[in-house]
Amino acid sequence: MSRQRLAEWGYAAGWRVVPKLPRSLVNTLFAMGADIAARRNRGGAARLRHNLARVVPQAGPVELDDLTRRAMRSYARYWQEAFCLPSMDIDEVRSRVDLTGIEYLDAALEEGNGAVLALPHTGNWDVAGVWLVAHFGNFTTVVERLRPESLYERFVAYRESLGFEVVPADGSVSFRTLLRRLRENKVVCLVGDRDLNGSGVPVTFFGEKARFPAGPARLALSTGAALLPVGSWFTDGGWAVRVHPRIRVSSREEVPAATQALADIFAGDIAAHPTDWHMLQPFWTADREPDSGADDVGDVAADERRAS
């Protein structure tokens, strides 16, 4: 049996079994798994540690060990919540979201050109999406296709069950769909902190070169939609979401500057909540190697989180 097929069965079991277990037991099991991964310091955990060393450059080895452990627990919390969210009381979930800056989104939709919400891989953006659906109705997002196809379909079904419209990342077709939604004065949410195909915009991020996708800025330029950076992180009792003021992009020449502005805002939120940044892949230009695809259970999880 392939590891990809095993991963699919594991996720299916997660959605079926985890919500039925006592919460205290689930908390313990996911925390233990995160701690073991952090101690082993292999694969995604090792890459996360390497990334955190750039975000918190003053951290010594002991502090970096602690940051990695807490970051892996945050990552495990994301998956624990993902398995449980479809069966949770949505009104209760919304009551635990501390959301600020919603006036920027309200103002954007009042203009009638839609809004592009750009988010990094932080906290639990699915929860932010649940809040958004309840407040504004459904929104549209893009996901990368996973292997096997049945696993991709399972994740699409999960997010559609939360009220999201999901379109596959297939180039011009998905871009046209997003254009239509914005011209209908709707909301599009895009992950904006990792370039998947190596053709993104060069930016400076925590003092080093990286590439961010140009999609958010290009969509805003093409439609007149407001480009709104969004940060999210975990709190002890729930989740925090912050909508930042609009980034203006009026010409093609401004796309690189707008993308750098996104990077700067993301960096500020990540610096304030470094252990909630779930970046378990090589990120900076100096660290990037050609993607070889997911080849084990951990990489499938990282790829799904990356594409979401």
Secondary structure as GFF3:
##gff-version 3
##sequence-region A 1 308
A	DSSP	alpha_helix	3	17	.	.	.	ID=ss1
A	DSSP	three_ten_helix	18	20	.	.	.	ID=ss2
A	DSSP	alpha_helix	23	40	.	.	.	ID=ss3
A	DSSP	alpha_helix	43	55	.	.	.	ID=ss4
A	DSSP	alpha_helix	61	84	.	.	.	ID=ss5
A	DSSP	three_ten_helix	85	87	.	.	.	ID=ss6
A	DSSP	alpha_helix	90	95	.	.	.	ID=ss7
A	DSSP	beta_strand	97	100	.	.	.	ID=ss8
A	DSSP	alpha_helix	102	111	.	.	.	ID=ss9
A	DSSP	beta_strand	115	119	.	.	.	ID=ss10
A	DSSP	alpha_helix	125	136	.	.	.	ID=ss11
A	DSSP	beta_strand	140	143	.	.	.	ID=ss12
A	DSSP	alpha_helix	149	161	.	.	.	ID=ss13
A	DSSP	beta_strand	165	168	.	.	.	ID=ss14
A	DSSP	alpha_helix	172	183	.	.	.	ID=ss15
A	DSSP	beta_strand	187	191	.	.	.	ID=ss16
A	DSSP	beta_strand	201	205	.	.	.	ID=ss17
A	DSSP	beta_strand	208	212	.	.	.	ID=ss18
A	DSSP	alpha_helix	215	223	.	.	.	ID=ss19
A	DSSP	beta_strand	226	234	.	.	.	ID=ss20
A	DSSP	beta_strand	239	243	.	.	.	ID=ss21
A	DSSP	three_ten_helix	252	254	.	.	.	ID=ss22
A	DSSP	alpha_helix	255	272	.	.	.	ID=ss23
A	DSSP	three_ten_helix	274	276	.	.	.	ID=ss24
A	DSSP	three_ten_helix	285	287	.	.	.	ID=ss25
A	DSSP	alpha_helix	297	307	.	.	.	ID=ss26
###
